[in-house]
Amino acid sequence: MIRALLRGLLSGSMALATAAHAAPRVKDTMAQRLLACTGCHGAQGRAASDGYYPRIAGKPAGYLFNQLLSFRDGRRQYTLMANLLAPLTDDYLREIAAHFSQLELPYPPPQAATADADVLTRGEALVTRGDAALRVPACIQCHGAGLMGVAPGVPALIGMPRDYLNAQLGAWRAGSRHAMAPDCMAEVAKKLAPGDISALSQWLAAQPVPAGAKPATALPAPPPLPCGGAPARGPESPR
């Protein structure tokens, strides 16, 4: 009888100890599932401090979806992203894109420019006016006057780390990054000299993001180049 009682007490104590050390239950939400993304992209997708992994919070859902597809399907080359996304369906990628696009979070202060005035002047000119001699359109013609992108598929150009902008424009210029055809950014980047890319990234990274800024809903006129990931939509274009 005593032995049975002792066994019962021991068994109960072990059960309590096991329960105390059991993993806590967490809610099954998209935010919880996507904690893996924040290891590189920062808390809630705000961007990492190393200057290379970009902010994904608040970007247009269509743009985020296109990038997830490109990583999964091999148009963008980064093994970690490709492996993470390989087993995921298009519908699940849309859910991921929708989650991050709906996050309204403050942006960090802009990076201080390290280039001289002539370089910054060149960068501003390319962004706001383009270069007719190079047949390079102004960035604002596709990314919006506020440079915060255009829904559903065009990303912001401000609020981005300078190193990331340099890396991506350089990748398009070198042919190691691809987008859905027609690949308008590859066409533009290949016309830019390395100095122009540096000027663009220097000027863009130094621009503050206004409080509450969001992607535009449409461009005032059709974009100057056809882009596979961003259907043309001017004020009089069919929706």
C-alpha positions as CSV (number, residue, x, y, z in Angstrom):
1,M,0.0,0.0,0.0
2,I,2.8,2.4,1.0
3,R,4.8,1.5,-2.1
4,A,1.8,2.1,-4.3
5,L,1.2,5.5,-2.7
6,L,4.9,6.5,-3.1
7,R,4.7,5.4,-6.8
8,G,1.6,7.6,-7.2
9,L,3.3,10.6,-5.6
10,L,6.4,10.1,-7.7
11,S,4.4,9.8,-10.9
12,G,2.4,12.9,-10.1
13,S,5.6,14.9,-9.3
14,M,7.1,13.8,-12.6
15,A,4.0,14.8,-14.5
16,L,4.0,18.3,-12.9
17,A,7.7,18.7,-13.7
18,T,7.1,17.7,-17.3
19,A,4.2,20.2,-17.6
20,A,6.4,22.9,-16.1
21,H,9.0,22.4,-18.7
22,A,6.7,21.9,-21.7
23,A,6.9,24.5,-24.5
24,P,4.4,27.3,-24.1
25,R,1.5,27.3,-26.5
26,V,1.5,30.1,-29.0
27,K,-1.3,31.4,-31.3
28,D,-1.1,30.2,-34.9
29,T,-0.9,33.6,-36.6
30,M,0.9,34.9,-39.7
31,A,3.0,37.1,-37.5
32,Q,4.1,34.0,-35.5
33,R,4.7,31.9,-38.6
34,L,6.8,34.7,-40.2
35,L,9.2,35.2,-37.3
36,A,11.8,33.4,-39.4
37,C,11.8,36.4,-41.8
38,T,12.7,38.8,-39.1
39,G,16.1,37.2,-38.5
40,C,17.3,38.9,-41.7
41,H,14.7,41.6,-42.4
42,G,14.5,42.9,-38.8
43,A,11.6,43.0,-36.4
44,Q,8.3,43.1,-38.2
45,G,10.2,43.5,-41.5
46,R,11.6,46.9,-40.7
47,A,15.0,46.2,-42.2
48,A,18.2,44.9,-40.7
49,S,20.9,47.2,-39.4
50,D,23.6,45.8,-41.7
51,G,22.3,47.8,-44.6
52,Y,21.9,44.9,-47.0
53,Y,18.6,43.2,-46.1
54,P,15.8,45.5,-47.2
55,R,12.7,46.7,-45.4
56,I,9.6,44.7,-46.4
57,A,7.0,46.2,-44.1
58,G,4.6,48.4,-45.9
59,K,5.7,47.6,-49.5
60,P,2.9,47.0,-52.0
61,A,1.6,43.5,-51.8
62,G,1.9,42.8,-55.5
63,Y,5.6,43.8,-55.4
64,L,6.3,41.5,-52.5
65,F,4.5,38.6,-54.1
66,N,6.5,39.1,-57.3
67,Q,9.8,39.0,-55.4
68,L,8.8,35.9,-53.4
69,L,7.9,34.2,-56.7
70,S,11.2,35.3,-58.2
71,F,13.2,33.9,-55.4
72,R,11.3,30.6,-55.4
73,D,11.4,30.2,-59.1
74,G,15.0,31.2,-59.7
75,R,14.8,34.7,-61.2
76,R,16.5,36.1,-58.1
77,Q,19.5,34.3,-56.8
78,Y,19.8,33.8,-53.1
79,T,20.0,30.3,-51.8
80,L,18.6,31.0,-48.3
81,M,15.5,32.6,-49.7
82,A,15.1,30.0,-52.4
83,N,15.3,27.1,-49.9
84,L,12.8,28.8,-47.5
85,L,10.3,29.4,-50.3
86,A,10.7,26.2,-52.3
87,P,7.8,24.3,-50.7
88,L,5.4,27.2,-50.5
89,T,2.4,27.6,-52.9
90,D,1.5,30.8,-54.8
91,D,-1.5,31.3,-52.4
92,Y,0.7,31.1,-49.3
93,L,3.2,33.5,-50.9
94,R,0.2,35.9,-51.4
95,E,-0.6,35.6,-47.7
96,I,2.9,36.4,-46.7
97,A,3.0,39.4,-49.1
98,A,-0.4,40.7,-47.7
99,H,0.8,40.4,-44.1
100,F,3.9,42.5,-44.6
101,S,2.2,45.0,-46.9
102,Q,-0.3,45.9,-44.2
103,L,2.3,46.8,-41.5
104,E,2.3,50.5,-41.0
105,L,5.6,51.2,-39.1
106,P,7.8,54.2,-38.8
107,Y,10.9,54.4,-40.9
108,P,14.4,55.0,-39.6
109,P,16.2,58.3,-40.1
110,P,17.8,58.6,-43.6
111,Q,21.5,57.8,-44.0
112,A,23.9,60.7,-44.1
113,A,25.4,61.0,-47.6
114,T,29.1,60.4,-48.0
115,A,29.4,61.7,-51.5
116,D,30.3,65.2,-52.7
117,A,27.8,67.7,-53.9
118,D,28.3,66.9,-57.6
119,V,27.6,63.3,-57.1
120,L,24.4,64.1,-55.2
121,T,23.3,66.6,-57.9
122,R,23.7,63.8,-60.5
123,G,21.7,61.4,-58.4
124,E,18.9,63.9,-57.9
125,A,18.8,64.6,-61.6
126,L,18.5,61.0,-62.5
127,V,15.7,60.5,-60.0
128,T,13.7,63.5,-60.9
129,R,14.5,64.1,-64.6
130,G,16.3,61.1,-65.9
131,D,18.9,61.3,-68.7
132,A,17.6,61.8,-72.2
133,A,21.0,61.1,-73.8
134,L,21.2,57.7,-72.1
135,R,17.5,57.1,-72.7
136,V,17.0,56.6,-69.0
137,P,13.6,57.7,-67.6
138,A,13.3,59.6,-64.3
139,C,12.7,57.2,-61.3
140,I,9.6,59.2,-60.3
141,Q,7.9,58.3,-63.6
142,C,7.6,54.7,-62.4
143,H,8.1,54.8,-58.6
144,G,5.8,57.9,-58.0
145,A,6.5,61.5,-57.3
146,G,6.9,60.7,-53.6
147,L,9.2,57.7,-54.4
148,M,7.1,55.5,-52.1
149,G,6.1,53.2,-54.9
150,V,2.8,52.6,-56.6
151,A,0.3,49.9,-55.8
152,P,0.0,47.1,-56.6
153,G,3.5,46.2,-57.9
154,V,6.1,49.1,-57.7
155,P,8.3,49.4,-54.7
156,A,9.5,52.5,-52.8
157,L,13.0,53.9,-53.4
158,I,13.4,55.9,-50.3
159,G,13.7,54.4,-46.8
160,M,16.0,51.8,-48.3
161,P,19.7,51.2,-47.2
162,R,22.3,52.6,-49.6
163,D,24.2,49.3,-49.8
164,Y,21.0,47.4,-50.7
165,L,20.2,49.9,-53.5
166,N,23.8,49.6,-54.8
167,A,23.7,45.9,-54.7
168,Q,20.4,45.5,-56.6
169,L,21.1,48.1,-59.3
170,G,24.5,46.5,-59.7
171,A,22.9,43.0,-60.0
172,W,20.5,44.1,-62.7
173,R,23.4,45.8,-64.6
174,A,25.5,42.7,-64.4
175,G,22.6,40.4,-65.3
176,S,22.5,38.4,-62.1
177,R,19.0,39.7,-61.0
178,H,16.0,39.2,-63.2
179,A,12.3,40.2,-63.0
180,M,9.3,39.1,-64.9
181,A,9.5,39.9,-68.6
182,P,9.7,42.6,-69.9
183,D,12.4,43.4,-67.3
184,C,12.3,47.2,-67.3
185,M,14.8,47.6,-64.5
186,A,17.4,45.5,-66.2
187,E,17.0,47.7,-69.3
188,V,17.5,50.9,-67.2
189,A,20.3,49.6,-65.1
190,K,22.4,48.4,-68.0
191,K,22.4,52.0,-69.4
192,L,23.9,53.3,-66.1
193,A,27.6,53.6,-65.4
194,P,28.7,52.4,-61.9
195,G,29.2,56.1,-61.0
196,D,25.5,56.8,-61.8
197,I,24.4,53.9,-59.7
198,S,26.4,55.2,-56.8
199,A,24.9,58.7,-57.3
200,L,21.4,57.3,-57.3
201,S,21.9,55.2,-54.1
202,Q,23.7,58.1,-52.3
203,W,20.9,60.6,-53.0
204,L,18.0,58.2,-52.5
205,A,19.3,56.8,-49.1
206,A,19.7,60.4,-47.9
207,Q,16.0,61.3,-48.4
208,P,13.7,61.2,-45.3
209,V,10.4,59.3,-45.5
210,P,7.6,61.6,-44.5
211,A,5.4,60.5,-41.6
212,G,2.5,58.3,-42.7
213,A,3.8,58.1,-46.3
214,K,2.4,55.2,-48.3
215,P,2.6,53.9,-51.9
216,A,0.6,55.9,-54.4
217,T,-2.6,54.3,-55.8
218,A,-1.8,55.1,-59.4
219,L,0.6,57.1,-61.6
220,P,-0.5,60.3,-63.2
221,A,0.5,58.9,-66.6
222,P,1.4,55.5,-68.0
223,P,5.0,54.6,-67.2
224,P,7.6,55.1,-69.9
225,L,8.6,51.5,-70.1
226,P,6.6,48.2,-70.0
227,C,7.3,46.3,-66.9
228,G,6.3,42.7,-66.4
229,G,5.7,42.9,-62.7
230,A,3.9,46.3,-62.8
231,P,1.0,46.6,-65.3
232,A,0.7,50.0,-66.8
233,R,-2.0,52.1,-65.1
234,G,-2.3,55.8,-65.9
235,P,-5.4,57.9,-65.0
236,E,-7.1,56.9,-68.3
237,S,-5.7,53.4,-68.6
238,P,-8.1,50.4,-68.2
239,R,-7.9,48.9,-64.7
